[in-house]
Amino acid sequence: MYSPETLSRSRTVVGLSERTLTALAAAALGVLILWAVGFSPAGIVHNAAHDTRHTMAFPCH
């Protein structure tokens, strides 16, 4: 079991530049996904979403 002192010493401080870089990387990935979906045929996107819903046991019908 960890004591509160051990936990507080094990925390790392993330700088602003690292958070900014992470946010930019996430935004670039999101734009890339939107671009790929935007130029793909509608049937492919629908089938991928449909299969994903079934895989996660989410009702889609």
DASULCOR-V948818 format. One record per residue. RES is the residue in one letter. SS is DSSP state (a for helix, b for strand, c for the rest). Layout:
RES_SS, RES_SS
This chain:
M_c, Y_c, S_c, P_a, E_a, T_a, L_a, S_a, R_a, S_a, R_c, T_c, V_c, V_c, G_c, L_a, S_a, E_a, R_a, T_a, L_a, T_a, A_a, L_a, A_a, A_a, A_a, A_a, L_a, G_a, V_a, L_a, I_a, L_a, W_a, A_a, V_a, G_a, F_a, S_c, P_c, A_a, G_a, I_a, V_a, H_a, N_a, A_a, A_a, H_a, D_a, T_a, R_a, H_a, T_a, M_c, A_c, F_c, P_c, C_c, H_c
